Amino acid sequence: MSKREIKVGTRFIGDGHPVFVIGEIGINHNGNVEIAKKMIAGAKHAGCDAVKFQKRTPEICTPKDQWNIERDTPWGRMTYIDYRHKVEFGQYEYSEIDKYCKEIGMIWFASCWDEPSVDFIERFNPPLYKTASASLTDFMLLDKCKSLLKPIMMSTGMSTMEQIDKTVSFMDKTNLIIAHATSAYPCRNEELNLKMIETLKQKYPDIPIGYSGHEVGLAPTWAAVALGACFVERHITLDRAMWGTDQAASVEVGGMERLVASIRDIEKSLGDGVKKVYESELGQIKKLRRVK
């Protein structure tokens, strides 16, 4: 049987390795690098293996017909394009993030939504990249990421099986991990479709399969691990009441701590599927079994 694993820095993601837990900060920092650092510290405290950000060039990623639509923000009323710039980190912020993560021993990476953003993030030499669900059909962007010859975590929300298969065929399978996802924020349990993890594992036996969750609550992520997800990603926040579109689908630090602790318990509990009699049972055999 094929062994699915991929090396990320000094770590391995795949079957037979501890579940790789990612705290997705995204843009929950609301453009404040000090808030971002608190989220990184919270993820580290909770036991996450990595944190992830999102990087966009607003003029490329924001449809032009939305640029001048005004909206209320924590900084007052402003156009949507100005808001997109307000929450976007630049050189200073990512330098601070890179420095802080190195100080505390935390892996960080990003999902880049356009080619210039890939060039920008590559300055910091992250050990992996993510392609967002929205980018699954963006082959120019995928080719740009692929050219870096680094592991890529590919999310599969808002996509058909045919689209997923076409993209997997295009990518370098030796540098790919796939995340099952449903792109609703927050996502209803009825639409999580966790059994897709088993489907993807069967369809792509050489590729590590994981789960990127946007649900409210922790149980579905634990179920994803029990179904064989070898990495999981959940949005992390300091307070779900904070301003921002992703906060409601995020997990606060205390919840993330419970999430990780129970994932580690589940890992220990799953075993290897080979029936055995444990030493701890021998006394019970002697005490309770009438017919040997």
C-alpha positions as CSV (number, residue, x, y, z in Angstrom):
1,M,0.0,0.0,0.0
2,S,1.2,3.5,-0.8
3,K,2.4,5.7,2.1
4,R,1.0,9.1,1.9
5,E,3.3,11.7,3.4
6,I,5.0,15.0,2.6
7,K,7.8,16.8,4.3
8,V,7.1,20.4,5.5
9,G,10.2,21.9,7.0
10,T,11.3,19.3,9.6
11,R,7.8,17.9,9.9
12,F,5.9,15.2,8.0
13,I,2.2,15.4,7.1
14,G,0.6,12.1,6.2
15,D,-0.5,8.7,7.3
16,G,1.4,7.4,10.4
17,H,2.3,10.9,11.6
18,P,0.6,13.1,14.2
19,V,-2.2,15.2,12.8
20,F,-0.8,18.5,11.6
21,V,-3.0,21.3,13.1
22,I,-3.2,24.7,11.4
23,G,-4.6,27.8,13.0
24,E,-6.0,29.9,10.2
25,I,-5.6,33.5,11.1
26,G,-6.6,34.7,7.6
27,I,-7.6,38.3,7.9
28,N,-9.1,37.9,11.5
29,H,-6.3,40.3,12.6
30,N,-8.3,43.2,11.0
31,G,-5.1,44.8,9.8
32,N,-3.4,44.9,13.2
33,V,-0.1,43.1,13.5
34,E,-0.2,43.1,17.3
35,I,-3.6,41.3,17.2
36,A,-2.0,38.9,14.7
37,K,0.9,38.2,17.2
38,K,-1.6,37.5,19.9
39,M,-3.4,35.0,17.6
40,I,0.0,33.3,16.8
41,A,0.8,33.1,20.5
42,G,-2.7,31.7,21.2
43,A,-2.3,29.1,18.5
44,K,1.1,28.1,19.9
45,H,-0.4,27.8,23.4
46,A,-3.2,25.7,22.1
47,G,-0.8,23.2,20.5
48,C,-1.2,24.2,16.8
49,D,1.7,23.2,14.5
50,A,1.3,26.1,12.1
51,V,-0.6,29.3,11.5
52,K,-1.8,30.5,8.1
53,F,-2.5,34.0,6.7
54,Q,-4.1,35.2,3.4
55,K,-2.3,37.5,1.0
56,R,-4.0,39.5,-1.8
57,T,-3.3,42.3,-4.2
58,P,-6.6,44.2,-3.7
59,E,-6.7,45.6,-7.2
60,I,-6.4,42.1,-8.7
61,C,-8.6,40.2,-6.4
62,T,-11.5,42.7,-5.9
63,P,-13.9,42.9,-8.8
64,K,-13.8,46.4,-10.2
65,D,-17.5,46.9,-10.0
66,Q,-17.2,46.6,-6.2
67,W,-14.3,49.0,-5.7
68,N,-16.3,52.1,-4.9
69,I,-19.2,50.5,-3.0
70,E,-19.2,52.0,0.4
71,R,-19.5,50.0,3.6
72,D,-19.3,50.5,7.4
73,T,-16.0,49.3,8.9
74,P,-14.2,49.7,12.3
75,W,-12.4,52.6,10.7
76,G,-15.5,54.4,9.6
77,R,-17.4,54.3,6.3
78,M,-15.1,53.7,3.3
79,T,-15.0,52.2,-0.2
80,Y,-14.6,48.4,-0.4
81,I,-11.2,48.8,-2.2
82,D,-9.9,51.0,0.6
83,Y,-11.2,48.5,3.1
84,R,-9.3,45.7,1.3
85,H,-6.1,47.7,1.6
86,K,-6.8,48.4,5.3
87,V,-6.9,44.7,6.2
88,E,-3.9,43.7,4.0
89,F,-0.5,43.2,5.6
90,G,2.6,44.5,3.8
91,Q,6.4,44.2,4.2
92,Y,6.6,45.5,7.7
93,E,3.8,43.4,9.1
94,Y,5.0,40.1,7.5
95,S,8.5,40.9,8.7
96,E,7.2,41.2,12.2
97,I,5.2,37.9,11.8
98,D,8.2,36.1,10.4
99,K,10.4,37.3,13.2
100,Y,7.9,36.5,15.9
101,C,7.2,33.0,14.5
102,K,10.9,32.2,14.4
103,E,11.2,33.4,18.0
104,I,8.5,31.1,19.4
105,G,9.1,28.2,16.9
106,M,5.9,28.4,14.9
107,I,5.5,27.5,11.2
108,W,3.7,30.1,9.2
109,F,2.5,30.2,5.6
110,A,-0.1,31.8,3.5
111,S,-2.7,31.3,0.8
112,C,-1.9,33.7,-2.0
113,W,-4.8,34.8,-4.2
114,D,-2.8,36.2,-7.1
115,E,0.7,35.9,-8.7
116,P,2.3,39.1,-7.2
117,S,1.2,37.9,-3.8
118,V,3.1,34.7,-4.3
119,D,6.2,36.7,-5.2
120,F,5.7,38.8,-2.1
121,I,5.3,35.9,0.3
122,E,8.2,33.9,-1.2
123,R,10.6,36.6,0.2
124,F,10.0,35.0,3.5
125,N,10.6,31.5,2.2
126,P,7.7,29.7,3.9
127,P,7.9,25.9,3.9
128,L,4.5,25.4,2.1
129,Y,1.7,27.3,0.4
130,K,-2.0,27.0,0.3
131,T,-4.3,27.5,-2.7
132,A,-7.7,28.6,-1.6
133,S,-10.9,26.9,-2.7
134,A,-11.7,30.0,-4.8
135,S,-8.4,29.5,-6.7
136,L,-8.9,25.8,-7.6
137,T,-9.6,26.7,-11.2
138,D,-7.0,29.5,-11.5
139,F,-4.4,27.6,-13.5
140,M,-2.1,30.6,-13.9
141,L,-1.9,31.1,-10.1
142,L,-1.6,27.3,-9.6
143,D,1.3,27.2,-12.1
144,K,3.0,30.0,-10.3
145,C,2.8,28.1,-6.9
146,K,3.8,24.9,-8.6
147,S,6.9,26.5,-10.0
148,L,8.3,27.1,-6.5
149,L,8.7,23.3,-6.0
150,K,7.3,23.5,-2.5
151,P,4.5,21.6,-0.8
152,I,1.0,22.9,-1.7
153,M,-2.1,22.5,0.4
154,M,-5.0,22.6,-2.0
155,S,-8.5,23.4,-0.6
156,T,-11.5,21.9,-2.5
157,G,-14.6,23.9,-1.4
158,M,-17.0,25.3,-4.0
159,S,-15.7,22.7,-6.5
160,T,-17.0,19.7,-8.4
161,M,-15.2,16.3,-8.4
162,E,-14.4,16.9,-12.0
163,Q,-12.7,20.2,-11.3
164,I,-10.8,18.7,-8.4
165,D,-9.5,15.9,-10.6
166,K,-8.5,18.2,-13.4
167,T,-6.5,20.4,-10.9
168,V,-4.9,17.4,-9.2
169,S,-3.8,16.1,-12.7
170,F,-2.2,19.5,-13.3
171,M,-0.3,19.7,-10.0
172,D,2.8,17.9,-8.9
173,K,1.3,15.1,-6.8
174,T,4.6,14.5,-4.9
175,N,4.2,18.1,-3.5
176,L,0.5,18.1,-2.9
177,I,-1.8,17.7,0.1
178,I,-5.6,18.1,-0.4
179,A,-8.1,19.6,2.1
180,H,-11.7,18.7,1.9
181,A,-13.8,21.8,2.6
182,T,-17.2,23.4,2.1
183,S,-16.9,27.1,1.5
184,A,-19.7,28.5,3.7
185,Y,-18.9,30.8,6.6
186,P,-20.1,29.4,9.0
187,C,-21.0,26.1,7.4
188,R,-24.1,24.1,8.4
189,N,-23.3,20.5,9.7
190,E,-25.6,19.2,6.9
191,E,-23.3,20.5,4.3
192,L,-19.9,19.4,5.8
193,N,-20.0,16.0,4.0
194,L,-17.1,14.6,6.0
195,K,-17.3,11.3,4.2
196,M,-15.6,13.1,1.3
197,I,-12.4,12.6,3.3
198,E,-12.8,8.8,2.7
199,T,-13.7,9.4,-1.0
200,L,-10.6,11.5,-1.5
201,K,-8.3,9.0,0.3
202,Q,-9.6,6.3,-2.0
203,K,-9.3,8.3,-5.2
204,Y,-5.8,9.7,-4.5
205,P,-4.0,7.0,-2.5
206,D,-0.6,8.7,-2.7
207,I,-1.7,12.2,-1.6
208,P,-2.2,13.2,2.1
209,I,-5.9,14.2,2.7
210,G,-7.0,16.6,5.4
211,Y,-9.9,18.9,6.4
212,S,-10.4,22.6,6.4
213,G,-13.4,23.3,8.5
214,H,-15.7,26.4,8.7
215,E,-18.4,25.0,11.0
216,V,-19.4,26.3,14.4
217,G,-18.2,23.8,17.1
218,L,-15.5,21.3,17.4
219,A,-17.1,17.8,17.0
220,P,-17.0,17.7,13.1
221,T,-13.3,18.4,13.1
222,W,-12.7,15.5,15.6
223,A,-14.9,13.3,13.3
224,A,-12.7,14.3,10.4
225,V,-9.6,13.0,12.3
226,A,-11.4,9.8,13.1
227,L,-12.2,9.5,9.3
228,G,-8.6,9.7,8.5
229,A,-7.7,13.4,8.0
230,C,-4.0,13.7,8.5
231,F,-4.1,17.5,8.8
232,V,-6.8,19.9,9.9
233,E,-7.3,23.7,9.6
234,R,-9.6,25.8,11.6
235,H,-9.9,29.6,11.8
236,I,-8.6,31.0,15.1
237,T,-9.6,34.2,16.7
238,L,-9.3,36.0,20.1
239,D,-13.0,36.7,20.2
240,R,-15.7,35.5,17.9
241,A,-17.6,38.8,18.5
242,M,-14.7,40.7,16.8
243,W,-15.5,42.5,13.6
244,G,-14.9,40.5,10.4
245,T,-16.6,38.0,8.1
246,D,-14.7,35.0,9.2
247,Q,-15.0,35.5,13.0
248,A,-18.3,33.5,13.4
249,A,-16.7,30.4,11.8
250,S,-13.6,30.7,14.0
251,V,-12.5,29.0,17.2
252,E,-11.3,31.0,20.2
253,V,-8.0,30.1,21.8
254,G,-9.6,28.1,24.6
255,G,-11.6,26.2,22.1
256,M,-8.5,25.6,19.9
257,E,-6.8,24.2,23.0
258,R,-9.7,21.7,23.5
259,L,-9.7,20.9,19.8
260,V,-6.0,20.0,19.7
261,A,-6.0,18.1,23.0
262,S,-8.9,15.9,21.9
263,I,-7.3,15.3,18.5
264,R,-4.2,13.9,20.3
265,D,-6.6,11.7,22.4
266,I,-8.3,10.5,19.2
267,E,-4.9,9.7,17.6
268,K,-4.0,7.5,20.6
269,S,-7.4,5.8,20.5
270,L,-7.5,4.8,16.8
271,G,-4.9,2.1,17.1
272,D,-3.8,0.0,14.1
273,G,-7.0,-2.0,13.4
274,V,-5.3,-5.3,14.4
275,K,-7.2,-7.1,17.1
276,K,-5.0,-8.0,20.1
277,V,-5.5,-8.9,23.8
278,Y,-3.9,-6.3,26.0
279,E,-2.0,-7.1,29.2
280,S,-4.5,-4.9,31.0
281,E,-7.2,-7.4,30.0
282,L,-5.5,-10.5,31.4
283,G,-6.8,-10.0,34.9
284,Q,-10.3,-9.6,33.5
285,I,-10.0,-12.9,31.6
286,K,-9.0,-14.7,34.8
287,K,-11.7,-13.0,36.7
288,L,-14.7,-13.0,34.3
289,R,-14.3,-15.6,31.6
290,R,-15.9,-18.9,32.5
291,V,-14.8,-20.9,29.4
292,K,-11.2,-20.4,28.5
